[in-house]
Amino acid sequence: DIQMTQSPSSLSASVGDRVTITCRASQSIGSFLNWYQQKAGRAPKLLIFTASSLQSGVPSRFSGSGSGTEYTLTISSLQPEDFATYYCQQGYSTPLYTFGQGTKVEMK
Amino acid sequence: QVQLVESGGGLVKPGGSLRLSCAASGFTLSDYYMAWIRQAPGKGLEWVSYISSTGSTIYYADSVRGRFTISRDTAENSLYLQMNSLRAEDTAVYYCATEIGVSAASLDYWGQGVLVIVSS
């Protein structure tokens, strides 16, 4: 099974900060990497698919990059509504596409 | 519009059974793969089960294989998860989810989730 490891597990940031979250796969996943945002008590929301494609309706301050085994989610200028937990998910190895353990973005 | 609504959660004793339902609207469930994802309190997301669009491919996480059964009813446009021999570690919010708008082995539509508590 492919293991997904996110770092950091949590981070503290201020509104306006640039935030970067990393996701590493235990083997190459060929850019089949998706990112989700989850707010407390809510279902996850797809932000980025296939490493760098922005889901419809998602603000352009969110971006994704990477290839092979290492991927990055960047929030260019953190907004108050962006404080949440972020998960990566590999879509390479069917059929149970594993998630990372999550990164909680908290207010500094 | 696309909507997924889960039901059937609740409190059950260890060893008991529960059947979760996920009613789909705004799309034909059998045209897409469907998944059950769960989240234990304060924990991350875990794939539980998957059923392909044709229904011919079904997979389970190791943690539930042999105890949980995924199924669907095309006439009802609904997805189900039969959970037997429940354990305390099955306590979680269970989401049904699918991918409709993209093609990336992602999940772009989710239900609101239903809470299952396994406790004596």
Interface residues (C-beta under 8 A of the other chain):
Chain A: F32 N34 Y36 Q38 A43 P44 K45 L46 F49 T50 S53 Q55 S56 Y87 Q89 G91 Y92 T94 P95 L96 Y97 T98 F99 G100 Q101 G102
Chain B: Y33 G44 L45 E46 W47 Y50 S52 T57 Y59 A61 Y95 A97 G101 V102 A104 A105 S106 L107 D108 W110 G111 Q112 G113
